[in-house]
Amino acid sequence: MLSLSVTFPPKPISQLPRSFFNGVQFRQPNPIRLPFIKIRTSSSLSVVMMAKREEELKEIRAKTTEEINEEVVDLKGELFMLRLQKSARNEFKSSEFRRMRKRIARMLTVKREREIEEGINKRLSRKLDQQWKKSIVVRPPPSLKKLQEEEAAAEAEKSV
């Protein structure tokens, strides 16, 4: 594919072009073409994804800061449950990791936007964030609660 041409003896300094190095040149006769690879350029897909994100942001901005805090705690609990499922090698959707992390990031971004509007600087924001994290009461995530309720209902049916 690549051809190598070496000129020897080198040209005198007076005949040198802009570059001082002219000993080895690599030439590629034809560009490499891969016939089986199709590149999709679908702008409609990106438009749909943007619309979903915009809807999600509107939904998040409609919530109060306390509701956002509660949902962040729930989502972090769900993320923890996913990690446990992964470590236990149970079946799970790997795409849920990214989806939850992105949702948490969006919520925290909206929370920080509100702090900026209120005039809270970065240092105070971090201090408030640390206080909020210390005040969190550990509780099981909603998916675990639902699973426990289903197990209790199944036990109740078995005992009857």
C-alpha positions as CSV (number, residue, x, y, z in Angstrom):
1,M,0.0,0.0,0.0
2,L,2.6,2.5,1.0
3,S,5.6,3.1,-1.3
4,L,8.9,4.3,0.0
5,S,11.2,6.4,-2.1
6,V,14.6,7.4,-0.9
7,T,16.7,10.0,-2.7
8,F,20.4,9.5,-2.3
9,P,22.7,11.3,-2.3
10,P,20.9,14.2,-0.6
11,K,20.6,17.5,-2.5
12,P,23.0,20.3,-1.6
13,I,21.8,22.8,1.0
14,S,21.2,25.5,-1.7
15,Q,18.6,23.3,-3.4
16,L,16.7,22.4,-0.3
17,P,13.0,23.3,-0.3
18,R,11.2,24.8,2.7
19,S,11.8,21.7,4.8
20,F,15.3,20.6,5.6
21,F,14.4,16.9,5.6
22,N,14.0,15.4,2.1
23,G,15.5,11.9,2.4
24,V,12.4,9.7,2.9
25,Q,9.0,10.2,1.4
26,F,5.9,8.1,2.0
27,R,3.3,8.0,-0.8
28,Q,-0.1,6.5,-0.6
29,P,-1.4,5.9,-4.1
30,N,-5.2,5.5,-3.4
31,P,-7.1,6.3,-0.2
32,I,-8.2,3.3,1.8
33,R,-11.9,2.5,1.2
34,L,-13.9,0.2,3.4
35,P,-16.9,-0.9,1.4
36,F,-18.9,-2.7,4.1
37,I,-19.0,0.1,6.7
38,K,-22.1,2.3,6.5
39,I,-22.0,5.6,8.4
40,R,-25.3,6.8,9.6
41,T,-25.9,10.5,9.8
42,S,-29.4,10.7,11.2
43,S,-30.2,14.2,12.4
44,S,-33.8,13.2,13.3
45,L,-32.4,10.8,16.0
46,S,-30.5,13.6,17.6
47,V,-33.5,15.9,17.4
48,V,-35.6,13.4,19.2
49,M,-33.0,12.9,21.9
50,M,-32.7,16.6,22.4
51,A,-36.5,16.9,22.7
52,K,-36.5,14.2,25.4
53,R,-33.8,15.9,27.3
54,E,-35.6,19.2,27.1
55,E,-38.8,17.6,28.4
56,E,-36.8,16.1,31.3
57,L,-35.2,19.4,32.1
58,K,-38.6,21.1,32.2
59,E,-39.9,18.4,34.4
60,I,-36.9,18.8,36.8
61,R,-37.1,22.6,36.8
62,A,-40.8,22.3,37.8
63,K,-39.8,20.6,41.0
64,T,-38.8,22.3,44.3
65,T,-35.2,22.0,45.6
66,E,-36.4,19.6,48.3
67,E,-38.0,17.4,45.8
68,I,-34.8,17.4,43.7
69,N,-32.8,16.5,46.8
70,E,-35.2,13.6,47.6
71,E,-35.0,12.3,44.1
72,V,-31.2,12.5,44.0
73,V,-31.1,10.4,47.2
74,D,-33.5,7.9,45.6
75,L,-31.5,7.7,42.4
76,K,-28.2,7.3,44.2
77,G,-29.8,4.4,46.1
78,E,-31.0,2.9,42.8
79,L,-27.5,3.3,41.4
80,F,-26.1,1.5,44.5
81,M,-28.6,-1.3,43.9
82,L,-27.5,-1.6,40.3
83,R,-23.8,-1.9,41.5
84,L,-24.8,-4.7,43.9
85,Q,-26.6,-6.5,41.1
86,K,-23.6,-6.2,38.9
87,S,-21.2,-7.5,41.6
88,A,-23.6,-10.4,42.4
89,R,-23.6,-11.1,38.6
90,N,-27.4,-10.8,38.4
91,E,-29.2,-9.7,35.3
92,F,-29.4,-5.9,34.9
93,K,-29.5,-3.3,32.1
94,S,-26.1,-1.8,31.8
95,S,-27.6,1.3,30.1
96,E,-29.3,2.1,33.4
97,F,-25.9,3.2,34.9
98,R,-25.5,5.9,32.4
99,R,-29.1,7.0,32.4
100,M,-29.2,7.3,36.2
101,R,-25.8,9.1,36.4
102,K,-27.0,11.6,33.7
103,R,-30.3,12.2,35.5
104,I,-28.5,12.8,38.8
105,A,-26.1,15.2,37.1
106,R,-29.0,17.1,35.5
107,M,-30.8,17.5,38.8
108,L,-27.6,18.7,40.6
109,T,-27.1,21.1,37.7
110,V,-30.5,22.6,38.1
111,K,-29.9,22.8,41.9
112,R,-26.7,24.7,41.3
113,E,-28.4,27.0,38.8
114,R,-30.9,28.0,41.5
115,E,-28.1,28.6,43.9
116,I,-26.4,30.9,41.4
117,E,-29.6,32.8,40.9
118,E,-29.8,33.3,44.7
119,G,-26.2,34.6,44.7
120,I,-24.7,31.6,46.6
121,N,-21.0,31.4,45.8
122,K,-19.1,28.2,45.1
123,R,-17.5,27.8,48.6
124,L,-20.8,28.3,50.4
125,S,-22.5,25.9,48.0
126,R,-20.0,23.2,48.8
127,K,-20.5,23.8,52.5
128,L,-24.3,23.6,52.2
129,D,-23.8,20.4,50.1
130,Q,-21.7,18.8,52.8
131,Q,-24.3,19.7,55.4
132,W,-27.1,18.3,53.2
133,K,-25.1,15.0,52.7
134,K,-24.6,14.6,56.4
135,S,-28.3,15.1,57.1
136,I,-29.4,12.4,54.7
137,V,-31.1,9.5,56.5
138,V,-30.1,6.2,54.9
139,R,-33.2,4.4,53.6
140,P,-33.7,1.7,51.0
141,P,-34.3,2.8,47.4
142,P,-37.8,2.6,45.9
143,S,-36.9,-0.4,43.8
144,L,-35.9,-2.4,47.0
145,K,-39.1,-1.3,48.8
146,K,-41.1,-2.5,45.8
147,L,-39.2,-5.8,45.8
148,Q,-39.8,-6.3,49.5
149,E,-43.5,-5.5,49.2
150,E,-43.8,-8.1,46.4
151,E,-42.0,-10.7,48.5
152,A,-44.3,-10.0,51.5
153,A,-47.3,-10.3,49.2
154,A,-46.0,-13.6,47.9
155,E,-45.4,-14.9,51.4
156,A,-48.9,-13.9,52.4
157,E,-50.4,-15.8,49.5
158,K,-48.3,-18.9,50.3
159,S,-49.4,-18.8,54.0
160,V,-53.1,-18.5,53.1
